[in-house]
Amino acid sequence: MYANALQYVYDSKEAPYDYMASKQVSIRFSEEEYGEMVKEASRLKITVSAYLRSCVLMRITGDLVEREVAEAEFSRRNIALKKFETF
């Protein structure tokens, strides 16, 4: 998962810097959003920064999809399984 994201950064013409160099990014979240991130990071037993980093890398590699897309695919598969079970 992470190797693909690092390879993307390394190969990308948009990122001419050393792919292993650390970069600092500042972003703002509402109190509610931050609270949700803290809960999820705690559940996974990782820091909030590690949680955010993993989310970004998963998005880059395509491993993280939007909830609506995932729910639509889940629904489609359930319908297909129900049709299969009726035979």
SULLIN-V489043 format. One record per pair of residues at least 12 apart in sequence whose ideal C-beta (glycine too) atoms are under 7 Angstrom apart, sorted by sequence separation. I is the first residue (numbers start at 1). J is the second residue. D is the distance in Angstrom with one decimal. If there is no record, write none. Layout:
I/J/D  I/J/D
This chain:
6/19/5.8  37/51/6.2  5/57/4.2  8/60/6.1  2/57/5.5  5/60/4.6  1/57/6.8  5/61/5.1  1/58/6.8  4/61/4.6  1/61/5.8  1/63/5.8
